Amino acid sequence: MKVKVVDENGKTQVVKKVVEEKSPNYIEIYATSIEGGPFGPYDFRLNFYEESIEKSNAGNVIVKRNHKAKVIVSYATAKQLVKWMEKHLDIYEKDSGHEIFVGNEIPKDTE
């Protein structure tokens, strides 16, 4: 897909080259779950975390969530993300020959 921009003179131009670079603050994380959602009229928030099951000192089973990163995006970017992920997950499922199992969500208040 060609990317077009309007220059300072109002003329539409096709982008010929995209230069990729990483911010000095760039990080990579591994997450097993995500939570979040719309934040008023402003943006969409995605909180990534790694989830594990442990036993408390009292012997109760607990879910531990180690929050890794929060990503805040515009609603337009959130919609682009959904479409991009659906496309690539569909390709993965088709190529692998199996559907990705998501499982059941654990309720927030389980006490």
Protein Blocks (a to p, Z undefined) as FASTA:
>chain_A
ZZddddfkopacddfbdcddddfkbccdddfbdcdddehjkbccdddddddddddfkopa
cdddddfbdcdddfklmmmmmmmmmmmmmmmmmmnopacdebjaddfblZZ
